[in-house]
């Protein structure tokens, strides 16, 4: 056992990166995650935060990730959702795989992001789609789709 920033770490944990945890989580829950969560976690694997060793996960690293996401034009609600998804991965890693790391880094980062308005709640939409937007949506939904779970929903009649 080794110590890093006051946290006891096994050598395997010292070698683990956020991307490793996310990848393992995606493999373990293959087919059981929604598209949004899966895509968000896959996208997270392509960021600088994913290259962070688990024992070096800090509040500042998560806040920097959230700031970088906002700078690319991502909305506060989406960034908040990303952090929630990351939290599920970290929670699972801690309890199911017995990883040890700073468990307060993410909750503290989420609080900081809320206070500094990096993240936000979703906004209620106050307008109806225009006729042109409806036409484009219906056109898109009427296109043939590959077979699978998405093909079973009658999108055009739902709109």
PLY file of the C-alpha trace (Angstrom):
ply
format ascii 1.0
element vertex 159
property float x
property float y
property float z
element edge 158
property int vertex1
property int vertex2
end_header
0.00 0.00 0.00
1.21 3.49 -0.89
0.12 6.91 0.28
-0.73 9.72 -2.10
-2.09 13.07 -0.87
-3.02 11.42 2.42
-5.01 8.66 0.72
-4.00 5.02 0.99
-3.68 3.62 -2.52
-2.88 0.20 -3.86
-0.48 0.13 -6.82
-3.33 -0.82 -9.21
-5.30 2.22 -8.10
-2.28 4.48 -8.53
-2.11 3.30 -12.14
-5.84 3.86 -12.76
-7.05 6.88 -14.67
-10.56 8.32 -14.82
-10.82 7.00 -18.39
-10.07 3.47 -17.13
-12.91 3.65 -14.62
-15.34 5.02 -17.19
-14.36 2.37 -19.73
-14.75 -0.42 -17.17
-18.10 1.01 -16.09
-19.33 1.16 -19.70
-18.25 -2.45 -20.24
-19.89 -3.65 -17.04
-23.19 -1.96 -17.89
-23.10 -2.66 -21.63
-26.63 -2.44 -23.00
-28.07 -1.24 -19.69
-27.29 2.47 -20.01
-29.32 5.06 -21.85
-27.89 6.68 -24.95
-27.34 10.06 -23.29
-25.40 8.62 -20.39
-23.34 6.32 -22.61
-22.48 9.11 -25.07
-21.65 11.56 -22.27
-19.32 9.06 -20.61
-17.69 8.15 -23.94
-17.13 11.87 -24.60
-15.65 12.27 -21.11
-13.02 9.68 -22.04
-11.74 12.09 -24.71
-11.09 14.96 -22.29
-8.13 16.06 -20.18
-10.00 14.98 -17.04
-9.97 11.39 -18.34
-6.16 11.49 -18.29
-6.18 12.31 -14.57
-4.94 9.51 -12.31
-7.65 8.54 -9.84
-5.44 9.38 -6.86
-4.97 12.89 -8.28
-8.67 13.61 -8.69
-9.26 16.99 -7.06
-12.05 19.51 -6.84
-10.00 21.89 -8.98
-9.51 19.27 -11.73
-13.27 18.72 -11.97
-14.03 22.47 -11.91
-11.46 23.02 -14.68
-13.15 20.29 -16.73
-16.54 21.96 -16.24
-15.14 25.37 -17.22
-13.56 23.91 -20.35
-16.90 22.32 -21.33
-18.69 25.65 -20.92
-16.06 27.43 -23.03
-16.90 25.09 -25.92
-20.51 26.30 -25.79
-21.98 23.47 -23.75
-24.91 24.60 -21.60
-24.81 24.64 -17.82
-27.45 21.94 -17.56
-25.48 19.60 -19.82
-22.28 20.14 -17.84
-24.25 19.44 -14.66
-25.52 16.20 -16.20
-21.93 15.23 -17.13
-20.87 15.67 -13.51
-23.82 13.60 -12.31
-22.84 10.80 -14.70
-19.21 11.00 -13.55
-20.48 10.76 -9.99
-22.29 7.50 -10.71
-19.06 6.04 -12.11
-17.00 7.17 -9.11
-19.64 5.95 -6.66
-19.72 2.55 -8.34
-15.91 2.35 -8.41
-15.74 3.12 -4.71
-18.41 0.65 -3.57
-18.27 -2.17 -6.11
-14.58 -2.18 -7.00
-13.26 -0.85 -3.64
-11.25 2.00 -5.15
-10.00 4.55 -2.67
-9.80 8.21 -3.69
-10.90 11.64 -2.50
-14.65 11.04 -2.37
-15.32 14.72 -1.65
-13.63 16.02 -4.81
-16.70 15.67 -7.02
-19.37 16.87 -4.53
-17.21 19.89 -3.69
-16.66 20.59 -7.39
-20.39 20.36 -8.11
-21.09 22.83 -5.31
-18.39 25.19 -6.59
-19.72 24.93 -10.15
-23.26 25.74 -9.00
-22.10 28.71 -6.94
-20.01 30.13 -9.78
-22.81 29.44 -12.30
-20.73 27.05 -14.38
-23.56 24.54 -14.02
-27.27 25.22 -13.85
-30.67 23.61 -13.93
-32.36 23.05 -17.24
-34.41 25.96 -18.52
-38.13 25.64 -19.13
-38.93 26.20 -22.77
-41.45 28.93 -23.28
-42.11 28.71 -27.00
-43.65 26.27 -29.41
-41.77 25.02 -32.48
-42.38 26.97 -35.67
-44.07 25.35 -38.67
-40.68 25.09 -40.38
-39.11 23.42 -37.33
-42.01 20.95 -37.17
-41.62 20.18 -40.87
-37.90 19.48 -40.43
-38.53 17.31 -37.37
-41.20 15.26 -39.11
-38.95 14.83 -42.17
-36.14 13.59 -39.97
-38.37 11.17 -38.05
-39.91 9.81 -41.26
-36.51 8.69 -42.60
-35.93 4.93 -42.44
-33.91 3.90 -39.39
-31.89 0.78 -38.68
-33.64 -1.88 -36.64
-33.18 -1.71 -32.90
-34.76 -0.21 -29.80
-35.09 3.22 -31.45
-37.05 1.76 -34.38
-39.89 0.67 -32.09
-40.97 4.19 -31.11
-43.44 5.89 -33.49
-41.68 9.28 -33.37
-43.68 10.97 -36.10
-47.01 10.27 -34.42
-45.57 11.27 -31.03
-44.70 14.76 -32.30
0 1
1 2
2 3
3 4
4 5
5 6
6 7
7 8
8 9
9 10
10 11
11 12
12 13
13 14
14 15
15 16
16 17
17 18
18 19
19 20
20 21
21 22
22 23
23 24
24 25
25 26
26 27
27 28
28 29
29 30
30 31
31 32
32 33
33 34
34 35
35 36
36 37
37 38
38 39
39 40
40 41
41 42
42 43
43 44
44 45
45 46
46 47
47 48
48 49
49 50
50 51
51 52
52 53
53 54
54 55
55 56
56 57
57 58
58 59
59 60
60 61
61 62
62 63
63 64
64 65
65 66
66 67
67 68
68 69
69 70
70 71
71 72
72 73
73 74
74 75
75 76
76 77
77 78
78 79
79 80
80 81
81 82
82 83
83 84
84 85
85 86
86 87
87 88
88 89
89 90
90 91
91 92
92 93
93 94
94 95
95 96
96 97
97 98
98 99
99 100
100 101
101 102
102 103
103 104
104 105
105 106
106 107
107 108
108 109
109 110
110 111
111 112
112 113
113 114
114 115
115 116
116 117
117 118
118 119
119 120
120 121
121 122
122 123
123 124
124 125
125 126
126 127
127 128
128 129
129 130
130 131
131 132
132 133
133 134
134 135
135 136
136 137
137 138
138 139
139 140
140 141
141 142
142 143
143 144
144 145
145 146
146 147
147 148
148 149
149 150
150 151
151 152
152 153
153 154
154 155
155 156
156 157
157 158
